[in-house]
C-alpha cells in the first residue's frame, strides 16, 4: 500500500492525489501517494488532480472517454462479520 507522502512531486500545493496507470494506459485507481517515493503493485503512479478511473493516460496526458463521467464515490458495506463488499458505481 502506498504511503501518504506528497512532498517530492512538485505539485503546489502538494495534495498527494495520484492515479494508478495499468500497462495499457488505463487509470485503474486513484490514491494518495507520492510517485517520486511510492510504488503501487497494480501499476504506475502519476500525480494528477482531476483524472478518474476509466480515463486513459496517453503521451503524458490524461484523456477521458467521450460521454464518461468521473466516479465520485465508492461505497463499502459489511456483508458479514469481517468481510466487506465493494461497490464502485459501475
C-alpha positions as CSV (number, residue, x, y, z in Angstrom):
1,X,0.0,0.0,0.0
2,X,1.5,3.4,-0.9
3,X,2.3,5.8,1.8
4,X,0.7,9.2,2.1
5,X,3.7,11.4,1.3
6,X,3.4,14.2,-1.3
7,X,6.3,16.5,-0.9
8,X,8.6,15.4,-3.8
9,X,6.1,15.6,-6.6
10,X,6.4,19.4,-7.1
11,X,2.6,19.9,-7.2
12,X,1.7,23.2,-5.5
13,X,0.1,22.7,-3.1
14,X,1.2,19.0,-2.8
15,X,-2.2,17.2,-2.5
16,X,-0.8,13.7,-2.9
17,X,-3.6,12.7,-5.3
18,X,-2.3,10.1,-7.8
19,X,-3.7,7.9,-10.4
20,X,-2.7,4.3,-10.8
21,X,-2.0,3.5,-14.5
22,X,-2.0,-0.1,-15.7
23,X,0.1,-1.5,-18.6
24,X,-2.4,-0.4,-21.2
25,X,-2.5,3.2,-20.1
26,X,-5.9,2.9,-18.3
27,X,-6.5,4.7,-15.0
28,X,-7.5,1.8,-12.7
29,X,-7.5,3.6,-9.3
30,X,-6.9,6.9,-7.5
31,X,-4.9,7.1,-4.3
32,X,-3.0,9.4,-2.1
33,X,0.8,8.8,-2.7
34,X,4.0,10.4,-3.8
35,X,5.1,9.0,-7.2
36,X,8.7,10.0,-6.5
37,X,8.8,7.9,-3.4
38,X,6.0,5.3,-3.6
39,X,5.1,2.4,-5.8
40,X,1.8,0.6,-6.4
41,X,1.5,-3.1,-7.0
42,X,-1.1,-2.7,-9.8
43,X,0.6,0.0,-11.9
44,X,2.5,3.2,-12.3
45,X,1.7,6.2,-10.1
46,X,1.1,9.6,-11.9
47,X,0.2,12.7,-9.9
48,X,-3.0,14.4,-11.2
49,X,-5.8,16.4,-9.6
50,X,-8.7,15.5,-11.9
51,X,-8.2,12.2,-13.7
52,X,-10.6,9.3,-12.7
53,X,-10.9,5.6,-13.1
54,X,-11.6,4.7,-16.8
55,X,-9.6,7.7,-18.2
56,X,-6.6,6.9,-20.4
57,X,-3.0,8.2,-19.9
58,X,-1.5,8.7,-23.4
59,X,1.6,10.6,-24.4
60,X,1.8,12.2,-21.0
61,X,-1.8,13.4,-20.9
62,X,-5.0,12.1,-19.4
63,X,-7.9,11.6,-21.8
64,X,-11.5,11.0,-20.6
65,X,-13.6,8.8,-22.9
66,X,-16.4,10.7,-24.6
67,X,-19.6,10.6,-22.6
68,X,-17.8,9.3,-19.5
69,X,-18.3,10.8,-16.1
70,X,-16.0,10.6,-13.1
71,X,-16.8,8.1,-10.3
72,X,-17.3,10.5,-7.4
73,X,-17.9,8.0,-4.6
74,X,-17.2,4.4,-3.6
75,X,-19.4,2.7,-1.1
76,X,-18.3,-0.1,1.1
77,X,-20.7,-2.1,3.2
78,X,-20.3,-5.1,5.6
79,X,-21.7,-8.3,4.2
80,X,-20.8,-10.5,7.2
81,X,-18.5,-10.1,10.2
82,X,-15.0,-9.4,8.9
83,X,-15.8,-9.2,5.2
84,X,-16.6,-6.2,3.0
85,X,-18.5,-5.7,-0.2
86,X,-17.0,-3.0,-2.5
87,X,-19.2,-1.1,-5.0
88,X,-17.6,1.5,-7.3
89,X,-20.8,2.6,-9.0
90,X,-20.0,0.7,-12.3
